[in-house]
Amino acid sequence: MSKLFLLGIDGLPPATLRRFVEEGILPNCAKLFADAASLDVIPTLPALTSPGWQTIASGAHPGTLGVSNILLPTLGRAPDHIRNGFDRTLSRGEYLWEVLAAEGEPAIVMKYPGSWPPKVEADHLIQVDGAGGYADITCSFEEVSSTCYACGFEIPTSQAQGCCSVPHGYDDHWRVDSATASGWSPVVARDPLNWTGLPGGTTPGFETVLTLTPAGQRRRRLLHALAHTVDGQSRLLVSTTKDHGDRITELAVGQWSDWIHDESGRGGYAYRLKLLELDVERRVLRLYRSEGHRTSGFTRPARFADELLHEVGPVAEWTGTFDFMNGLIDLDTQLEIYDQHTRWVEETLRQLAGRQPWRGAFVHWHVVEYAHHIAGAALDPDHPRHDLDQERYLSFLRDTYRLLDRLVGTVAELVDVDDTLALVSDHGHDTVHSLFFINDFLRERGFLATGPDDTIDWSRTRAYGLFPGLILANTTSRWSGGIVAEEDVESLRQEISAALRALVDPRTGRPVVSAVLGPTELRAYGQHGETAPDLFFAMDKGYEPATRLRHDAPALFELTIPGAELTSGHGSFHPTSASAATLALIRNPALRGGSVGRYPVSMVDLAPTFAALMGVRSPQGCDGRPLDFDACGLTIKESAE
């Protein structure tokens, strides 16, 4: 019986992967290219994490799944009131691991988007996490968000602005629950008082209090911190009391603590600290606290959480862009976080796939996606700020891809030569040099109205733009506050379509919208049903819609800034464009290594193909069909003919 190991790499652009392979820094990926058949893959529309990975697992279009986007409209509510597109209960699809479970076959699912809460639970189906941590969404098992405790300098109070505002109904999923919206936790430096048990040679400098507020609780956890010097070296002591004997950790600048375990109302959780900066004399402090992920409840069956905690350690889950974009950490620390997360993934795989029976293993790794969001401008001279710290960002990207290569090597050790190893991605990546403020555009053209408090006035608004290029009509059938009758929707579509097609970037004089898709075209790309938009517009390379309304800047376009905003993206590009396309590498005994498909394949065809390779049925509701490798131009080995 053939086994399948599906290694999902989020946001993987084929050109960048091949570039670094050709540089010789990715030996495991180079070997996989040599041993596997390669296919270009057309992603979902939009090319986003939530619909993409659920389509890969099910073979169903977003419309069939009922998952049109990361941000799902809520029937009966205003167009900007949305739901979490990663919630498994909202998807109508059946996934490959659920097919295996139904046939009594063992499977492993690890941090796979859209897989939590599990729809099927069985002793032979192991699921680990999968409850968030994508697209800067707070993981459901997060007890405390990451933050940076700081004093001695001016601390930012506002969150870095990206392309996406936080629509109503999503606040409980978004990463704004840590201290301030910017993620910083200001602390106050005071003269040290009543410390006991300090070793000889310790010279106290200042003290402060660190607070932790676990998710959903009002009661705060207080820790005491003492900045001091020992033999002329600056140190930070963190303790549960003002006694050295109760210390949790003692750090020099640049050091990480071991895992720190604590309890909340929901159970245990663990986090780490890194001392980024300390000037005892000037009373300057920057102390980073990682996300605190729960140490139980994040697996099914539940017993595997205890096993992983004992054998692997706590979950190092959070790798999002929020912390770097808001200045909480630097690139070196971000890379260390990537490494910690990747080691947790690798060790968990060794513990599960290396010791437990499985017919299918389905693993998701998001790090490449985030690295491109951060450093994408460095890859492309088309970005006007391409040269800004270019070598530093390119080095960061290369080191991130080295982590990918290490992960590929680990997976290869766990898969026999007769099994199928598939490296797949949900979409590519390309430069985003400019944001286009779609809702400002709609307001300027009279389709959207705001009140005196700058909130949307739905009694005068006909349409709303939802990331990444979705237009929703404010219809009477959608909710009670709608003002557009169904018979008027088509004329509204035509008005907005004409306006978008005529859109010109005043800085260049060139049109920037490459396509506007209505219901017929949307259905052709798998977008239909109650969550489908009324229109989708795709933008040229370099542009991405921003949904937040701006009230202090009249320009509809804004240049992105490396290190402060995302300079690489995917969701706004047409799925057939090179910018959105991605790849699948399939190593199977029947396929000749190094063979390349002659044409791109649809993402819906991957799941039924994998099912056929495992010898099981396709998922129910699957829209795709198994690939004909010969028709694709992939070379079939003679022994398999």
Salt bridges, closest charged atoms under 4 A:
ASP10 OD2 - HIS364 NE2 2.87
ASP10 OD1 - HIS366 NE2 3.61
ASP10 OD1 - HIS427 NE2 3.53
GLU23 OE2 - ARG19 NE 3.52
GLU23 OE1 - ARG398 NE 2.84
ASP35 OD2 - LYS31 NZ 2.60
ASP80 OD2 - HIS168 NE2 3.59
GLU94 OE1 - ARG617 NH1 2.96
GLU98 OE1 - ARG88 NH2 3.08
GLU105 OE2 - ARG359 NH1 3.10
GLU121 OE2 - ARG300 NE 3.68
ASP129 OD2 - HIS293 NE2 2.62
GLU142 OE1 - ARG175 NH1 2.64
GLU143 OE2 - ARG266 NH2 2.33
ASP172 OD1 - HIS173 NE2 3.62
ASP191 OD1 - ARG283 NH2 2.40
GLU207 OE2 - LYS242 NZ 3.01
GLU250 OE2 - HIS228 NE2 2.79
GLU250 OE1 - HIS244 NE2 3.51
ASP262 OD2 - ARG221 NE 2.79
GLU277 OE1 - ARG286 NE 2.83
ASP279 OD2 - ARG282 NH1 3.29
GLU311 OE2 - HIS310 ND1 3.17
GLU317 OE2 - LYS111 NZ 3.20
GLU336 OE1 - LYS274 NZ 2.87
ASP339 OD2 - ARG343 NE 3.07
ASP339 OD1 - ARG406 NH1 2.82
GLU346 OE1 - ARG406 NE 3.04
GLU347 OE2 - ARG350 NH1 2.59
GLU369 OE2 - HIS366 NE2 3.95
GLU369 OE2 - HIS373 NE2 3.03
GLU369 OE1 - HIS427 NE2 3.79
GLU369 OE1 - HIS429 NE2 2.53
GLU369 OE2 - HIS570 NE2 3.10
ASP380 OD2 - LYS541 NZ 2.90
ASP382 OD2 - LYS541 NZ 3.48
ASP387 OD1 - HIS386 NE2 3.94
ASP389 OD2 - ARG392 NH2 3.13
ASP399 OD1 - ARG402 NH1 2.70
ASP426 OD2 - HIS427 NE2 3.21
ASP430 OD1 - LYS541 NZ 3.92
ASP440 OD1 - ARG443 NH2 2.76
ASP440 OD2 - ARG550 NE 3.92
GLU444 OE2 - ARG445 NE 3.62
ASP454 OD1 - HIS551 ND1 3.71
ASP457 OD2 - ARG460 NE 2.78
GLU490 OE1 - ARG493 NH1 2.90
GLU495 OE2 - ARG462 NH1 3.28
ASP505 OD2 - ARG507 NH2 2.81
ASP534 OD2 - ARG478 NH2 3.19
ASP534 OD1 - ARG493 NH2 3.52
GLU558 OE2 - ARG548 NH2 3.82
GLU558 OE1 - ARG550 NH1 2.78
